[in-house]
Amino acid sequence: MSAAPIKRAYLVLENWFNLSFGSWNPLYHLGTLTFFFFWIVLVSGIYLFLFFHGSLDGAYASVERMTHEQWYAAGIMRSLHRYASDAAVGTILLHMFREFALDRHHGARWYSWFTGVPLLWMVVTLGITGYWLVWDQLAQYIAIGSAKLMDVLPIFFGSMARNFLEGALSDRFFILIEFLHLLGQPMLLVFALWFHVRRLSNVSINPPRGLAIGSFLALLTLSLIKPAVSHDPADLTTVPQVLNLDWFYLNIYPLLDYWSAGSIWILTIGITFLLMILPWVPPRPAGAAAVVDLDNCDGCKQCFDDCPFDAITVQARTDGARHEREVVVDPALCAACGICVGSCHASNPFRKAEKELKTGIDMPQLPINQVRTMTDTAVAALTGDVKILVFGCNHGFDVTRLNSDDTIGLSLFCTGMIPPTLIEYALRKGADGVMVAGCRHADCYFRFGNRWMEKRLEGEQAPVLRKRADRRRITIQGGAETDHNVVEGALAAFRQELSRLEQVEPEESPHG
């Protein structure tokens, strides 16, 4: 199956979630849900550690006491610890699949994808050491399997599997595993998570409150209905016969019954390598980065605040102008979204209306002056009683499919690229209404483009839509490429509302 069918199938599935959850759609918050599950794992793990006895003889007994004698507290905490850990792996896998299906791993986003793949293995190994600490038959099974996997690596001397012969294992084993699970691996994971998001700005680690509460209640309910329990205690003189594997963490261990440890390493490393090179398969040319024009930049920092990928920095002025600051674009980080153009107050199309429009920061392949020219041409070509101009983005619904005598769609890199004054400008030039049709609500391809656009139109974020603009003649309807009926329906309703306005105010012109 090619990437396009995967994307369309995923968008259809996501739309069902939208109908069920609305703005709480968990597929829009997979990253923050993962952080939330990590918090549950951390808090429950700290509680369990207070009652855990890390020794060869005491580990299993202490876990059993927590599970059965204190089932109402530590027992529930153990189950929450288990199920939140599974949920974290689930959200990570879904997050990776979603980024791949929606083609959000190429270009400037290669870094987040590339650093995200190792995170999955870090979480899995953290879970494996957690299972070891229980020291039941399942722990025995995966400890021996892990030793076999370690033995084929040239970094270890001697045979680790010999440590699991009868009488060879000591309490030092638990000291090592406790250190890894409770301190070493979590610290490494925290650092890796920071590394993963360091090229993104305005990073949120908290899901919507309602979604967080609902997720916690679901985990708590599962913990009460099906508590996590141990297998029989580990016995190095016997081979476990029946095991209930946690397939989120322990999926490779059954392969040891059929394959060599070396073959499993080849498979694991091969899958990891293939995942990590996906941003460059197939290779794609990167869009030209935004360019700063110091003659029109006053260093207001709005583009710095709005850039989703931390590609813009602020420094002291270098051209001797009266302004104190200037902005600088890092081409290696720029995603070529154009959101910074919409952020710049110099992108006002009313400035020097008869000359070339210059702005403080612009996209070389689609300058704001060209966008204004496209707007002039489109508005002039509109005919009919109700003339509508639709601004869309290249990654959402194809607005050119709406083209007719009275409707023309212009597709830009992102709707966040549109300065609010351009919408007012289109109304002044003769459009009866302007629709902004970017990505689905709260799901911008470039993270924040549609969010910033909505805030600008509502007057909540600079540059704001001027009060003189007629807000009734502006509407927003996001949509993916599969949302033709949704966008068409919104357009029809908007056209009807504009017709009503024209009947009430037939002499009002220009609009705004």
N, C-alpha and C positions, 0 to 999 in steps of 0.2 A: 504494500500500500504506500503510495507517495505521500509526501508531507501535506499537500493540499487536501486530499480526502480525510486525512487524520484531523486536520484543523477543522474542517467543516463538521465532521462527526462530533468532535469535542465541543464546538460551539453550540450544536443542537443540544447536547447533554447539559452544557452549562446553562442554557436557557431554561431547561426544566428546573434546575436549581434556583434560578432567578424567580421563577413563578412560585416556588415553594418557600424560599427564604428572603426574597427581596434584597435589601441592602446588606443583610446578614449572610449572604451566600458564602459558605465556607470556602468555596473554590477561589474567591477573591482575597482570602485572608490566610492562605496556607502557611506563609512564612511566619506571620504573627501567631498563628495557632501552634506552630512548632515551638516557638519561644514559650508560649503559655504552658504547653505540656512539659517543657523542660523545667519550668518553675514548680509544677506539681511533683515531678520526679525529684527535684532538689529538696523540697520541703518534706516530702514523705521519706526520702532517703535519710535525711538528718534525723528524723524521728526514729526510724528503724535502727539507726546506728547506736542510739542511746541504749538499746536493749540487746544489741548483737554482741555475741562473744566470739571473737575471731580466733578460734583454735581448732585443731583437728577433731577434738572430742566435743567441743562446746558449740560449734557453729550450727550444726543441724538441730541440736536440742534447743538452742535459743530461738531459732526461727520457728520451731514447732510451738514453743511457749507463746510467742507473739501471735501466731496464727490461730491457735485454739483457745488458750487461756485468756488472752486479751483480744479476742476477735473483734470486739466492738470499737477498738482504737487501733492498736498496732496491726491487727489482722486486716482491717479496712485499709490502713496505710500501705500495707504490703500489696494488696490488690490494686490500689490506686497507683502505686509505684510501677507495678507490672503493666497495667493497661495504659497508663500515660506514656510509658516507654514505647509500647507497641504503636500507640497513636502518633507519637513523634515520627517514627519511621514511616508510617503510612502517609503523613502529611508531607514529609520530605520527598517520598517517591512521587506523590501526586504533584507536588510543586515542580519537580524536575520534568515530569511528563507534560505538564501544562506549559512550561516555558518552551519545551521542544515543539509541542503541537502548535503553539501560537507563534512560533518562529521568533522567540524573544531571547535567543542565545547567540546571535550573530553580532558582528560589528563591535561597537564599544562595550557590549554586554558579555563579550567572551570572558572577561575577568571573573564576573560573578558566577558564570557557569563552571569555569575551569577550577575555581577555588571551592565550588559547592560540591563537586563529586567526591573529593576526599572526605568532606564532612559526613557523608553517608557512612563511609567505612569507619570513621571515628566513633560515630554513634553506635554502630553495630558492635564494634569491639568493646565499647563501654558496657553494652548490655551483656555480652558474653562473660566478662569478668564478674558481672553481677550474679549471673547464674552459677558461677563457680562457688561463690561465697555461701550458697545454701548447703553445699556439700551433701546432696542427695544423689541418687543414681543418675539423674540427668546431668548433674554437675560432674560426676565421675566420667560420664560418657563424653562430654564436650571437653573436659580437661585432657583426657587421653587423646582425643581427636586433635585438639589444639597442639599438644606436644608432638604428634606425628607431623603436623603441618610445619611446626618450627624446626623439626629435625632436618628437613631438607634444605633449609636456608644456610648459606655458608657463614652467616654471622654468629652462629652458635657452635660451641665446641662440645663434643660428647653427645649423648643421647638424652634429651629431655624426657622421653617416654619412660626411661628407667626410673625417674622419680616417682612413677605411679605403680611400681611394683610393691607388693605387700611388704610393709615395714620400712620402705624407703622414704615415705612422705612424712614431713614434720610440720610443726606449727609455723616454721619460717615461710612455708608456702602461703599461709593465710596472711602473714605480715606483708608479703609482696603483693598479693592480690588485693588486700585492703588498701594498700598505698596506691596501687594503680586505679582502683575503682573509685575511691573516695577523694583522691587528691590529684594524682598525676594525670589521668585521662580527662577529668573535668576541667582542669586548668588548661590543658592543651586544646580542648574543645572550645572553651571561651575565647582563647586567642584566635582559633581558626574561624569562629563566628565573626569576630571583629574584622579579621582579614577579609572575610567573604563580603561584608557590606561596606568596606571602607571607601569604595569608589561611588557610593550612592549617597545622596543627601536626603534630609528629612526622613530618615529611617524610623519607622515605628515598630516597636516590639510588642505592642499590646493589641489584641484583637478587639472588636467592638464588645462592649460590656455584656450585651445580651447573648452574643455568640459564646463568650467565655463562660458565662454562667450556665448556658445550655450544655456546653461541652463537659463542664465539670459535673453537672448533674447526671449526664449520660454515663460518665466514667464511674461515678458513685453508685448509680443504679446497677451497672454491670458488676461492680465489686461486691454488692450485696447479694445479687442473684447467683453469681458464679465466682466465689472467692478463689483467689490464687492459693494453691496448696502445693506441698512438696511431694516428691516421689518417696520411696523407701530410702533409708539412709545409705550412703555410699558404702560399698563393700568391694575392696580391691581384689578379693578372692573369687568374685563372681562377675559374670557379664550380664548387664541389664537386658531383659527380654522385651519389655513393653515400656515405651517412653512416649510422653506427650510433648512433642517438640513445639517450641515457639518459632513458627516459620518466618516471622519477621527478622529474627536474629540468628537462627540456627540452621538456615536452609542448606548450607554447604556440607554439613557434617554427614548426612546420609550418603553423600557421594563417596566418602571414604570407604564404604563397603564395596564399591565397584571400581573406583579409580585410584590411582596412586596419588600421594600427596603432591608430587610434582605436577601432575596433570591438573589438579585442582588449582594450584598456584598459577599455572599458565592460563586457565580459564578465567580466574579472577582478575589477574593483571591485564589480560586481553580485553575483558569487558570494560575495565576501568580506563584503559588507554583509548578504546573506541569512544567511550562517553566523553572523555576529556578533549578529543580532537573534533567533536561534532561542530563547534563554532566555525571551523574552517572547511567543513565538508558539506556541500561543495564550496570552494572559495568564492567570495563575493567582494566586489569593489566597495570600499567604504565611501559614504557620502562626504562631501567637502565640509570641513569644520566651519563653524561660525567665525566671522571676521569682525574685529573691532575697528571702528572709525573714530579716532580720538577727536577729530574736528566736530563730531556730533555727540560725543559721550561726555557727560558731566560727572560720571562716577557715582551715580545715585545708588548703585548696588542692587537694584531690583532684579536684574538678570542673574546676579550671584545668588540671591535668595531663591529664585524660581528654578534654577537649573537642577534637573532631577539626577544628574550623573556627576555632580561635583567637578564639572569641567571648567568652571569659571572661578578665578581668584581675584582678589582686590589688592592693589599695591599703590604706592605713592606715585604721583603724577610724574611722567618722564618727558613731557613735551613742553614744560614751562607754562602751561595754561593756568588760568586762575583757579581752576578746580583742584581740590586736594588729592583726589583719588582717580584711578583708572582701573578698568577691568581687563583681565588677560584670559584668553581661551587656551586651554591645553588641547591641541588637536587629537592627541592619543585618547583622551577621555570623552571628547565631544561625540554625541550620538547623532548629530545632524538633524535634530528634531525641530529646530526653529522656535522653541518656546521662548528663548531669550529675545527674539524679535518682537513677539507679542508683549514682552515685559517692558520694552524700552518706550518711554513716553515720547521719544523723538520719532517713533514710527507713525506718528499722527499724519494721515494722508491729507489733512487740510493744510499742512505746512507747505508753503510755496507751491500751491496747487497747479500752477502752470509750468513748473520746472521739474527736473528729476528729483524724486523724493529720496533723501539721504537719512539714514538713521544711525544710532550709536553702535549697533551691533546687527549684523545682517548675514544672510545665507547666500554665498556666492552663486549657487546653482538656481536660486529662486529669490532674488532680492525683493524687498518690500515694494520698491518702485514697480517691479513687474507685476506683483500681486495687485497693486492699485490699478495698473493698466488692464489686467485681466478683469477686474471688477468693473471698470468703465465699459469695457467691451461687452461684457455679459449683460449689464443693466441696459445698455443701449439696444441690445438684441431682443430684449423681452417685449412681448406684445400681450394683448388681452386685457381683461378688466382687472385682474389681480395678478400682479407681477411679483414673483418670488425668486430671490437669490438664495442658494443653499451653499454654505461653506462646509466642506467635509474634510476627511483626512485619508491619506493613502492606506491606512491600516484598518479602517473601519468599513462601513458600508460604502459601496461605490456610488457616490452621489450623482455621477454623470448618467446613471440609469434613470434618474428622475427627469432628465431633460425633455422639455416640450416647448410649445410656443410661449407659455407664461411662466416656465420654471427652468432655471439653469443651475447646474451644480458645478462648483469649483473645488477641486481636490488639492489640498496642501499637505505638507509633511505631517502636520498635527494641527488640530484646531487651537491648541495653545499658542500657535504662531500668529493668530489673528489679534491685532490690537483692537480694543473695543471701539476706538474711533473709526476703524474701517467699516464696522457694521453701521454706525451712524452715517458714515460717508455714503454707503450704498443706498441708504434710505433717502438721503438728501439728493442723490443723483437720479432717483426715480423709482427705485424698488418699493413696492408696497409692503413687503415683509422680507425678513431675513431669517432663515433657519440655520442653526449650527448643528451639524450632524456628524459628530466625531465618533469615537469608540463608545462601547457600552458604558453606561454610567458607572463610575468608580472603577473602571477597568481600562485605563488609557494604555496604549501600546508603549508610550514613553513615560509611564508612571503617573504624571501629574497634569498633563496637558489639558484634559477636559475639566479637571478639578479647578485649575487656575482660571480657565475661561469662565466657568460658572461663577466663581468668586468675583472676578472682574465685573461681570455683568450685574451682579447683585450688589456691587459697591463695597465688597468686603476685602478686596485686595487690589493694590495698584498695578497698573493704571486702570482706573475705574471707568465705566460707561458714564458719560456726562448726563446730567439730569435733563438736559434739553432733548435728549433722544427719547423717542416714544417707545417705551419698554413693551407696550402691547403689540408692537409689530415685530417683536423678536421672540423666537422660541428656540428651545434646545431639545433635541431628540437624538440620543446616541444609538448606535446600532452596529452590529458586526455584519460581515458579508452575508450571513444567512438570515438577516432580519429585515428582508425587503418588505414584508407585510406590515411590520411594526413602523418602519420609517414612512412608508406610503400612507398608512393610516394617520400618523401624526401630521403629515403634510396636508392631507385632505381636511383634517380638522382645523389646521392653521389657515388654510385657504378659506374655509367657511367663516372663520372668525374675522379674517381680513375683509371679506365681502360685507360682513355686518358692519365693520368699522367704516367702510367706504360709503355705505348707505346712510350711516349716522352723520359722517363728516365728509360729504361729497366734495366740498370746496377746499379742504385742508391739503395743501401741497406747497412745498415739499414736506415729506414726513420728517419728524424729529423735532 
